[in-house]
């Protein structure tokens, strides 16, 4: 009895062919998601109805449609030009899945470090974009304003004005 339970725990959940097929399916799904997101961001039009603008009677200009217009508007509202990092990260994840030859499991710590690294790059690029923004109505003004308050320059100006 103890022997069979130890074998069951050590056995793989899926055969190698099934895990390879699942990995290939994930690669295809992520690649399609990255392309759709990239297309929605590239074909963004401020005249389309979305999160920050109700639009007019004109047809939607976004190649993905109303959903693409909303998604692009939300991403540009929150992050500005660094929103193009999202399809890039999805493409990198797709490439990493394709390059992985064995179905080795990654640790949670490794995954958390990668997510933290992406968030750090995202915040830093929003801060850089915000420092170069010419006006408060520029795309990504919300995240630029937030990251400017978090940056050391924002703290210094806050200390100067509060005293």
C-alpha positions, 0 to 999 in steps of 0.5 A: 500500500505504501509502495503504490502511494509513493509511486502515485505521488512520484508519477507525472500528472500527464504523459509527455505528449499531453504536456507538450500538447498543452504547452503548445496550446498555451503558446498559441493562445498567448501569442494570439492574445499578444497579437490582439492586444498589440493590434488594439493598442496600435489602432487606438483612436481617441474618438472611439467610445471607451473608458474615458470618452463616450464617443460620437456616432462615427463607427469604431476605428479600432481594428479589434472593435468596441472591446479593443477600443475599451481595452486600449483606452483603459491601458493608455489611461492607466499607463500611457505609452508603456502599455505597449509593454503588456504585449511584449511581456506576453510575447516573451512568455510565449517565447519562454514556453516554446523554448522550454524543452522539459516540463520542469516546474518553476518555483513560486519565488521565481515567478514572484520575482519575475512579476515584481520585475515587470511591475518595477519596469512598468512603474519606472517607464511610467515615471519616465514617461510622466517626467517627459509629459508636456501636459496633464491631458497626455495619455497615461497622465494618471500613472505619470502623476502617481509615479511622479508622486512616488519618485524621489523628485516628487517627495522633494517637491512635496517636502519643499511645498509643505514647509 
